[in-house]
Amino acid sequence: MNKNHHSYDVIVMGGGPSGSVTAQLLSRSGLKVKLLNKTKKTAFSCGESLPPQVSPVIKRLHLDQLLLGSCHQPCPGNLSAFGSDEIIETDFIFSPYGNGWHLN
């Protein structure tokens, strides 16, 4: 066997939140996983945000400790403009799940 050849049970394409969680869950189940993420070194990337509604899923997957004490920041609300100049404000102050998260 070529020393550069590696064997994996699963290859996950995409290292965003969904791909990362999928790869982690598969790895936890004992599979050998390769996570591939295509990035452009010159492309601007502003990161990701998670709304408060994902908090129960984050806790169930035992990922909540990864958010605390790391480079990720709590997010009390969002300002967004999708496909128009109108800015929409979403405040999380009344969310039963608490704040959202800015993922770095």
N, C-alpha and C positions, 0 to 999 in steps of 0.2 A: 504494500500500500504506500502511496506517495505520502511523504511526511507533511505536505501542505493540504492533503485531503482530509476533510473533517466529515463526520457523519452526524446527522441530526434527525430526530424523530419528526420535528415540525419546524418550518421556517415561517415566521410571521413577517409580513410585509407592512411596514409603516410603524414608526415609533411614537405616534401621538398617544393621547390618553387611552384610547381603545386598544391599540396594538400593544402598548406597554403592559396594560392589565392582562390582556390575553396571554402574552408571553409569560408573565409572572405566574398566572394561575396554572398554565401548562407545565411550567418548570416545577412548581410546588407539587404537582401530581406525579412527578418523577420522570417526566419526559425531558430529553435533551433538546433545547430550543435555541434557534438562531433568530435574533431580531434584526431586521434590516430596515434602515431608515435613510431615504435619499434626501440629502440636504445640499443646498447650493451655498457655498461659502460666501458668495457675494450678495446673496439675497437678504433683504431686511426681514427680520422676524420679530414680532412683538410678543411672542409667547402665547400662552393659553390662559383661559379663565374657566373656572368651574362654578356653577351656580350652587346655592345652598342645598337644593333638592338632591344633590348627589351625595350628601353627607352620610345617609344611612348605607349606601352602597360602599363608600370609602371605608366605613367602620366594619362592615361585614367582610370586606376583603382584607382587613387588618392593614390598611394603608394609611390610616389616620396619623400614626406616629411619624410617618415620613413627611407630613406637612408641618408638624410642630418643630420648632427649633431649627428650621432649615432656611434655605433661600426663598421659599414660597411665602407670600404675604397674604394675610386676611383681606378680603374684599367686601366692603360694606354695601356696595352697589355697583352698577354698571352704567356707563354712557355709551350708546352705540348708534351708528348710522349705517344701515344696510341698504344700498341701492338708491339712496336719496340724500339730500342735504339736511333732512330733519333728524335731530338728535333725540333719541328716546332714552329717558332715565328710568332705571329699575333700581329701586331702593330695597335693600334686604332687611331693614330694621324690624319689620313685622314678620319675618320668616320664622316659622317654628324650628327651622334647622340651623339658625344662626347666620353667620356670614358665608360668603363664597370664598374662593381662593384664586389669587393670581399665581400661576405656575411659572417658574423660571426655567 
